[in-house]
Amino acid sequence: MPSRPTSTETVFTYGAPQLKFGSGASDEVGYDLAQYGVSRVLVVTDPGVAATGLPQRVADQMAKFDVEALVYDGTSVEPTDQSMKAAVDHARDAGPFDAYVAVGGGSSIDTAKAVNLMMTNPGELTDYLNPPVGGGAAPVNELKPLVAVPTTAGTGSESTTVCVLDVLEQHVKTGISHPRLRPTMAVIDPDLTMSMPPGVTAASGMDILCHALESYTARAFTTYDRKQPDQRVPYCGSNPIADMWSEKAMQLLGVMFRRAVRDGDDREARHDMALAATVAGMGFGNAGVHIPHANGYPIAGQVRDFHPADYPGAEPMVPHGMSVSLTAPEAFRFTFDAAPERHLRAAALLDAGAAAPAASSGADTLPSVLTTLMRDIGMPNGIGAVGFGEGDVDDLVAGALKQQRLLTTSPREVDGEDIAGIFRRSLALW
């Protein structure tokens, strides 16, 4: 038997929720919950999704399985520490609950994860936030079953161990990451995404794309120092299983992304975008994401007066999928030398739906593919188009540097000067 190396990692991990996918899958949530022997459930959603009647329909179907369901519709479209605390306070007043159901986008799913965490574990939400923003504590108790029913195709939160939020006082977006946060079951019904307007479809789709692309180009699991069993984390670096899911997601996006934005009634495109979101989540939820997501957090957290198309509400915001896309072309130009073959393979997969294929075959190839796609689907032309200027770069860099859990996944070592260069080159992408 060959000896094992002791200095570098030889083990990767993989986890995923139980999955139910297909048209009409959301009609079976009551039955699925009954299999866990629960009797009282909190359904977590946001006001916009609640107005469609879907969360109440999901709640009502549980009665025939002797499951009592209450609906909480106070989730914020971009969750904050305050909005999550409000959800937790509501759950404590209305509880206890045997299980949780999230119906909505990543905001609702992430809020349900936070509620589940705080209803089963001691302390405050800040105790569990990723350092240096929070304490980085791990939950000490098992969580209750959580069924995630996404109504958007983008976040992949139904597959992951992460919940993301804005910390208002620090003007930074961060998250909580632990295997116990992963939903017990993901119920993906592409029919629920049919009402997404073009702007939401575009931003959500860019989130899928960055999930797949960042995990595919992430630092390889074999480059990390060898860990003890109790040191293993969900984001373990690129690996053969995560790569498979990421490639499939990019293959679907290359063909269907433009179609879904152009025609929201295209059922085939909606189906494949929902599938892409799910499989991308199964990839990045294990391999991790890196520079574009680290940069996206301060972009979203420091926004001043930008109002994206097709997103309701008076508050300024940069949707998460949009924020991670705005520095992606320059981030992947920066990381190209770490794995040229992966960057070129990704560009080929994503270029399938373009009017003309990319002509170059070097460091410019993937950035060119991304900027062409972004123009085609109506993404802003860099961070300057959402209200940032040269004078904001230092603050954006400071926010990105707080995302060390993500930056350590970069295939190329990155420091503040590197990130500043990426931000400056992303003021205008074309």
Helices and strands as residue ranges (DSSP letters): E 18-21, G 25-28, H 29-34, E 40-44, H 47-51, H 54-60, G 63-65, E 68-72, H 81-94, E 99-104, H 106-120, H 125-128, E 146-150, G 157-159, E 162-167, E 172-177, G 179-181, E 185-188, G 190-193, H 198-216, G 221-223, G 229-231, H 240-262, H 267-287, H 291-301, H 320-325, H 328-335, G 336-338, H 340-350, H 365-377, G 383-386, G 390-392, H 393-401, H 404-407, H 416-425
